[in-house]
Amino acid sequence: MKKYTAAACILLALQSFAQNEDDALRYGFTQGIYSNRANAMGGAFASLGGDITNCFQNPAGLAAYKTGVFDITVTGLSNKTATSFLGNKQESSRFALPADAVAMVFQTGTSENDWSPTYVGIGFGILQKFNKTTEVTSSDNQASLLDVFVNQLNAYQVPTSDIISSFPFSAGLAWETYLINDPVGNVYTRLSNTSDITRTDQVEESGQLREWNLSVAKNYKNQFYFGAALAFRRLKYEKTTSYTEQFASAQSAVSFNYNSTLNNTGTGSTGYSGLQLKLGFQYAPSPYFRVGAYYHSGVNQAILDAYEADMNSQIGSSFYEYASDLNEYTYGLKLPGVVGVGASFIAGNLGVISWDYETTDLSKMKMESIQDVYTFSLENAAIKENYKAVHTLRSGVELRVADIYRIRGGVQAVSSPLVASLDWRLKYSIGAGYKKDDVFYNLSFSYMVDQSSYYMFDPNLIDATQVRQGIVGISFSGGFRF
């Protein structure tokens, strides 16, 4: 949303009030796109081929196909979120059923001079799923959201006539709903200075970061594999927040509700189209050993940010409400490149073991203005200060049983993007597959644990809420070769 002054941004404590480093992390810290088979093997496919995962990860592996293929993977996700704030615990859950990956690979041309035909892949996948509900309830003596709003006004000595124009999504709403007193000696105060507050906070997130992909690959003597892909990202994200406080003033009971809605969508502005180039290489010195490497270029994505907020209050028997206008603002987000390497051992008809390593430096993310002269200097400084390089380790195994059955397992570990955290996000997966003639089916289960901290508003005024996510995925895929 549009910035009003750079100084005001420092005090805008609720994350939704303006674009900030959290937006960059949301779209830069992605999970990858995998087929059902690859998902069951922890995503460790940098050195393996013959799978639609190659369209999205290492396109060189497409040249390992011998025929054309169509493959679709559908995943049901159950996201259980547990929060803990000052000893108060709350749980919530969400379920979603997206199509994770759909792709078709076909060959064109013929083998010539030890070069294979050209393999072409057309794919669609979900790079990131936003499917989360966070709920916090508490009766405590921490600060009020109104303290944030009062601090805004006092820091800049805002005259009463300019409150709405200066802070239309925060202090202005509280002013219009009579939750902030008239200034005395140029000092604003909130309606009540009580420290006993009953509060609830609910945040709903939904949407997807999608990728459309066109890839090509060839191999030389079935030993050297080369591939490239052009990917296009499309974003749709929605976040709704409902925050409530109840407390007593000197005159009467007071309660208020603050609601906000944030919508982010990708746009096709020149220079910020969301395009990404992917290059890959694999080498098979023997039938039993393969290595691979890939590079994904950085992405310049334009984001249209639409934001609005409203507030209502009840002071004794009186009820007041006020709503902001819808505010839209377009900005650019530059995301860094990704590098990955891997190795695998193929034990003939018995199966395969594979390992991957991938890294990207999120401290190099950058936000830029598209429609005005705002520099995003504060946000970009926060990115460099708070984020670091992310390291991803993947390991997977596949065992063949009676030629037509497969049993798979995998582990994926991702380091925290936060400088202040040494935590790792772990994902465990198992699966099975059936393949006979030109038809195949796969089933997999995965479980991921992620822990983070969440602040309802200014971290200087309120303690962190500890958030633990447990995400269970059940995937099914089917396809055929042609």
ChimeraX attribute file (.defattr): number of C-alpha atoms within 10 A of each C-alpha:
attribute: neighborCount
match mode: 1-to-1
recipient: residues
	/A:1	21
	/A:2	18
	/A:3	16
	/A:4	14
	/A:5	10
	/A:6	13
	/A:7	12
	/A:8	15
	/A:9	17
	/A:10	11
	/A:11	15
	/A:12	21
	/A:13	21
	/A:14	16
	/A:15	15
	/A:16	21
	/A:17	21
	/A:18	20
	/A:19	19
	/A:20	19
	/A:21	22
	/A:22	14
	/A:23	16
	/A:24	21
	/A:25	18
	/A:26	13
	/A:27	17
	/A:28	20
	/A:29	16
	/A:30	13
	/A:31	12
	/A:32	14
	/A:33	24
	/A:34	28
	/A:35	27
	/A:36	32
	/A:37	30
	/A:38	26
	/A:39	30
	/A:40	30
	/A:41	30
	/A:42	28
	/A:43	27
	/A:44	30
	/A:45	31
	/A:46	32
	/A:47	29
	/A:48	31
	/A:49	21
	/A:50	18
	/A:51	24
	/A:52	31
	/A:53	30
	/A:54	29
	/A:55	34
	/A:56	28
	/A:57	25
	/A:58	33
	/A:59	35
	/A:60	35
	/A:61	32
	/A:62	32
	/A:63	30
	/A:64	21
	/A:65	19
	/A:66	15
	/A:67	14
	/A:68	17
	/A:69	21
	/A:70	20
	/A:71	22
	/A:72	22
	/A:73	23
	/A:74	19
	/A:75	21
	/A:76	17
	/A:77	20
	/A:78	19
	/A:79	21
	/A:80	19
	/A:81	21
	/A:82	20
	/A:83	23
	/A:84	20
	/A:85	19
	/A:86	14
	/A:87	10
	/A:88	13
	/A:89	16
	/A:90	16
	/A:91	16
	/A:92	16
	/A:93	17
	/A:94	16
	/A:95	15
	/A:96	16
	/A:97	13
	/A:98	16
	/A:99	17
	/A:100	24
	/A:101	26
	/A:102	22
	/A:103	24
	/A:104	19
	/A:105	26
	/A:106	20
	/A:107	21
	/A:108	11
	/A:109	9
	/A:110	9
	/A:111	14
	/A:112	9
	/A:113	7
	/A:114	10
	/A:115	15
	/A:116	22
	/A:117	19
	/A:118	18
	/A:119	26
	/A:120	23
	/A:121	24
	/A:122	18
	/A:123	22
	/A:124	23
	/A:125	27
	/A:126	22
	/A:127	23
	/A:128	21
	/A:129	20
	/A:130	17
	/A:131	20
	/A:132	23
	/A:133	21
	/A:134	22
	/A:135	24
	/A:136	23
	/A:137	19
	/A:138	19
	/A:139	15
	/A:140	14
	/A:141	12
	/A:142	16
	/A:143	19
	/A:144	23
	/A:145	24
	/A:146	22
	/A:147	17
	/A:148	21
	/A:149	25
	/A:150	21
	/A:151	18
	/A:152	24
	/A:153	25
	/A:154	15
	/A:155	13
	/A:156	11
	/A:157	14
	/A:158	17
	/A:159	12
	/A:160	14
	/A:161	8
	/A:162	12
	/A:163	20
	/A:164	18
	/A:165	10
	/A:166	20
	/A:167	22
	/A:168	22
	/A:169	27
	/A:170	26
	/A:171	25
	/A:172	24
	/A:173	25
	/A:174	32
	/A:175	23
	/A:176	18
	/A:177	21
	/A:178	18
	/A:179	25
	/A:180	21
	/A:181	15
	/A:182	15
	/A:183	15
	/A:184	8
	/A:185	6
	/A:186	13
	/A:187	15
	/A:188	22
	/A:189	20
	/A:190	23
	/A:191	19
	/A:192	19
	/A:193	15
	/A:194	15
	/A:195	13
	/A:196	15
	/A:197	19
	/A:198	17
	/A:199	20
	/A:200	17
	/A:201	18
	/A:202	17
	/A:203	18
	/A:204	17
	/A:205	17
	/A:206	17
	/A:207	18
	/A:208	20
	/A:209	20
	/A:210	21
	/A:211	22
	/A:212	21
	/A:213	22
	/A:214	19
	/A:215	25
	/A:216	24
	/A:217	29
	/A:218	26
	/A:219	25
	/A:220	17
	/A:221	13
	/A:222	17
	/A:223	14
	/A:224	17
	/A:225	25
	/A:226	22
	/A:227	26
	/A:228	24
	/A:229	26
	/A:230	19
	/A:231	22
	/A:232	18
	/A:233	22
	/A:234	21
	/A:235	21
	/A:236	17
	/A:237	20
	/A:238	18
	/A:239	20
	/A:240	19
	/A:241	18
	/A:242	18
	/A:243	20
	/A:244	20
	/A:245	20
	/A:246	19
	/A:247	19
	/A:248	18
	/A:249	16
	/A:250	10
	/A:251	10
	/A:252	13
	/A:253	14
	/A:254	20
	/A:255	21
	/A:256	22
	/A:257	19
	/A:258	22
	/A:259	19
	/A:260	20
	/A:261	18
	/A:262	22
	/A:263	18
	/A:264	22
	/A:265	18
	/A:266	22
	/A:267	19
	/A:268	14
	/A:269	17
	/A:270	10
	/A:271	13
	/A:272	19
	/A:273	19
	/A:274	25
	/A:275	20
	/A:276	19
	/A:277	17
	/A:278	25
	/A:279	22
	/A:280	26
	/A:281	23
	/A:282	29
	/A:283	22
	/A:284	19
	/A:285	12
	/A:286	11
	/A:287	12
	/A:288	12
	/A:289	18
	/A:290	21
	/A:291	21
	/A:292	26
	/A:293	23
	/A:294	25
	/A:295	19
	/A:296	23
	/A:297	17
	/A:298	19
	/A:299	23
	/A:300	23
	/A:301	28
	/A:302	28
	/A:303	25
	/A:304	21
	/A:305	20
	/A:306	18
	/A:307	25
	/A:308	21
	/A:309	24
	/A:310	22
	/A:311	25
	/A:312	21
	/A:313	23
	/A:314	19
	/A:315	19
	/A:316	13
	/A:317	8
	/A:318	8
	/A:319	13
	/A:320	15
	/A:321	17
	/A:322	15
	/A:323	19
	/A:324	18
	/A:325	11
	/A:326	12
	/A:327	15
	/A:328	15
	/A:329	19
	/A:330	21
	/A:331	24
	/A:332	24
	/A:333	22
	/A:334	19
	/A:335	25
	/A:336	18
	/A:337	19
	/A:338	17
	/A:339	17
	/A:340	22
	/A:341	22
	/A:342	23
	/A:343	23
	/A:344	24
	/A:345	19
	/A:346	18
	/A:347	14
	/A:348	10
	/A:349	11
	/A:350	13
	/A:351	16
	/A:352	19
	/A:353	21
	/A:354	26
	/A:355	26
	/A:356	24
	/A:357	19
	/A:358	19
	/A:359	17
	/A:360	22
	/A:361	18
	/A:362	24
	/A:363	23
	/A:364	16
	/A:365	22
	/A:366	21
	/A:367	24
	/A:368	20
	/A:369	15
	/A:370	19
	/A:371	11
	/A:372	12
	/A:373	8
	/A:374	15
	/A:375	13
	/A:376	19
	/A:377	13
	/A:378	14
	/A:379	21
	/A:380	20
	/A:381	13
	/A:382	15
	/A:383	23
	/A:384	16
	/A:385	13
	/A:386	16
	/A:387	21
	/A:388	20
	/A:389	15
	/A:390	19
	/A:391	17
	/A:392	19
	/A:393	20
	/A:394	22
	/A:395	22
	/A:396	25
	/A:397	23
	/A:398	24
	/A:399	17
	/A:400	19
	/A:401	14
	/A:402	8
	/A:403	12
	/A:404	12
	/A:405	16
	/A:406	19
	/A:407	21
	/A:408	25
	/A:409	24
	/A:410	25
	/A:411	24
	/A:412	24
	/A:413	19
	/A:414	19
	/A:415	18
	/A:416	22
	/A:417	22
	/A:418	19
	/A:419	13
	/A:420	11
	/A:421	12
	/A:422	9
	/A:423	15
	/A:424	18
	/A:425	14
	/A:426	16
	/A:427	21
	/A:428	19
	/A:429	24
	/A:430	22
	/A:431	24
	/A:432	20
	/A:433	23
	/A:434	17
	/A:435	16
	/A:436	11
	/A:437	8
	/A:438	11
	/A:439	15
	/A:440	17
	/A:441	20
	/A:442	22
	/A:443	23
	/A:444	24
	/A:445	20
	/A:446	21
	/A:447	18
	/A:448	18
	/A:449	15
	/A:450	17
	/A:451	16
	/A:452	15
	/A:453	12
	/A:454	15
	/A:455	17
	/A:456	20
	/A:457	18
	/A:458	18
	/A:459	12
	/A:460	11
	/A:461	16
	/A:462	16
	/A:463	17
	/A:464	18
	/A:465	20
	/A:466	18
	/A:467	21
	/A:468	18
	/A:469	21
	/A:470	17
	/A:471	20
	/A:472	20
	/A:473	19
	/A:474	18
	/A:475	24
	/A:476	21
	/A:477	22
	/A:478	18
	/A:479	18
	/A:480	17
	/A:481	17
	/A:482	11
